[in-house]
Amino acid sequence: MRNNRNRLYPLEIALLLALAVTLLWGVWSLQRQDRLEQKTIRLHVIANSDGEADQALKLQVRDRVLALAEQLLTDAADREQAIARLAQALPDLESAAAEEIAAQGYDYAVTARLERTEFPRKTYGDFALPAGEYTALRVKIGAGEGRNWWCVVFPPLCTTAASDRADAAIAAGWEQDDVDLVTGADAGYVLKFRSVELWETLRRWLGK
């Protein structure tokens, strides 16, 4: 009698192929997430509270910090240079935020730091970034217990006109398929976007 112990049946072959495709897709998704994280600096402004006045103050502080950060990063060649400039200018960024708070009649303390921070998926009008851990310029106002404001300070996607965002992103080191992914121009955008997020979530759950 023939020994079939080592024989692979069609169903087993199909399962192995499906597993291989899944793993390859996972590797692709994680590499894409890493590539976005390694080329992006987020801005994270945290209000003192959810009160109407504190939320309005958050936006005024955001505008002040964004304006200064934009000046600092105008000709930054890549994320590393952008991080170095922001790190050196943290006292100035903090002072600018404090001046705006005082000008609006408040005496809240404020801190400005560069930190690795977990972000949920966030949509900014005509583009979105997948959930993940990003380097962020975090500005905390007072108790920091209010709703947050997120955006992207490098590349300057939040202060650049929609028609110029792709050029700004590519100038900062993004590739065209990165731009296509976050703007939804990529074929299969929804599936790819969710895949990036799901695999990143799994990686965090398992522990990097």
N, C-alpha and C positions, 0 to 999 in steps of 0.2 A: 504493500500500500504506500502511495506517495505521501511524503511528509509535508504538510502545508503549514507547519508551525511558523515558518519565517516568511510566508507569503503575505504580501499586502493586498487587501481587497480594495475595490474601487471606492467604497465609502471611506476607508482609512486614508487612501491617497487623497481624496477630496478634502478630508479634515486636515491633513498635514499641509496641503496647499493653502487652505484657508488660514491656518495658523501662521504660515510663512508670510502670506500677504498682510495679515493683521500686524505682525511684528514689523514688517518693513514700513507699513503705513505709520505705525507708532514711532519708529525711528525718525521718519520724515517729519512727523508732526512736532516731535520734541526738538529736532534741529531747527525747525522754522520758528518755534517759540523762543528758543535760545537766541536765534539770530535777531529777532525783534527786541528782546530784552537787552542784548548787547549793543544795540544801536540807538537806544531810546532813553531819555530822561523824562520822567513824569514830574508834574507839579501837583502838590497836594496841600491845599490850604484848609485848615481845620478851624471852624468857628468856635467861639467861646460857648455858645449855646444855640438852641434852635429858635430863640426869640427873634422877632422880626428885625429889631435894631442890630442884633449881633450878626444876623445873616447878611444884612446890608453892609455892615462893616467888613465882613469877610470878603465881599466882592470889591470893596474899595482897597483893601490890603492886597488882594489878588492883582488888581490893576497896577498898583505901585510896584509890586515885586516883579510882575511880568515885564513891565517897562524896563526896569534895571537889568533883569536877566537877559532880555533881548539885546540890550546894548553890549553886555558882556560876551554874548555868544554869536554875535553877528557874523564873524569870520572864522568861527571854530571849525577846524578841519574834520574832527571826528568826536565821538562820544568821550574818549579819554581826555582830549583837550578841553572839552566842555566841562567835564567833571572837575578837572584841575582848576579851571577858572572859577567855577561856582564855589569850590571848596575854599579857595583863597578869598573869595568875596563874601563868604557867609556873614562876617560881622557887618559888612555894608548892607547886605540884604536884610539882616535883622534890624539894623538901624532904620532903614527905609520903612520897614513895616511898623516899627515903633513910632516913627514920626507921623505916619498916616493915622495910626490909632490915636495918638495924642491930638492931632489936628481935628479929629472927629469928636473930641471931647471925652475920650475914655483913657483909663490908666491901666489897661490889661498888660500883663507881661507877654512877651512874644519870643519864640525861639525859631531859628531857621537851621535846619540840618539836612545833610545828605544821608539817606538811609535806604536800605533794601526794604521794600514794602510790598505786601500782598495787595493786589488790586482785583476787583471784580471786572467782568466785561463792562466796558464803558463806551457808549456811543456819543460822538461829538458832531451832531448834524449829519454831515455827509461822509464821515469815516468812523471807524470803531477799532478798538484794540482788544485783543482777547485777554481773558483773565490770566493772571500770572504774577510772578515776583519781579518787580522792576526797581531800578535805582530811581529814587525820587528826591526832589527838593521839597522838604516838608516844613511848612510854616504853621506853627501851632499858636493860636491866639487864646490867651487867658487859660481857662480850664480845659479847653479843647474838647468840649462835650457836645458840640453842635454838628450839624450836617457838614460834610466835606465838599470841597470843590476840587475836581480832578481835571488835569489837561496834560498836554505834552509840551515841555519847554525846549526839548531838543529831540528831533528837528522842531522848528517853531510852528507846529501844525495848528495851534490855536490862534495865532496872531497873523498867520499868512492867509491871504485870500484863497478861496477854494480853488480858483483856477491855477494858482501857483504852488499848491501844496505838493504835488507830485515832484516838481522840480526842486523844491526845498528839501524834500525827503531824500531824493537821490543825491543831491549835493552833500547831504550829511552822511552818506554812506549806505543808505538803503538800496536794495535792488528793486528792479521793476516789479518782480512778483511779490515782494513785500508790500509795495504800494497797492498793487492790484488786490491783495488779500484784504487789507484794512479798508479799502474803499469799496469793496464789493464788485470790483471789475473782473476779478478772477473767475474763470469758469468753475462751477461747482462751489461757489463761495461759501454758502451756508454749511455744506458738509465739511469742507476743509477747515473753516473757522471753528466749528464745534469739535472737530477731531483734535485740533491743536489744544483746545481747552480741556477736553476729556483726558487726553494723555498727560497734560501738565498736572491736572488734578490727581491722576493716578500716581504720577511720580512724587508729588508732595505727600500723598498718603503713604506711599511705601518708604518715603524718606530718601532724599538725595544722598 
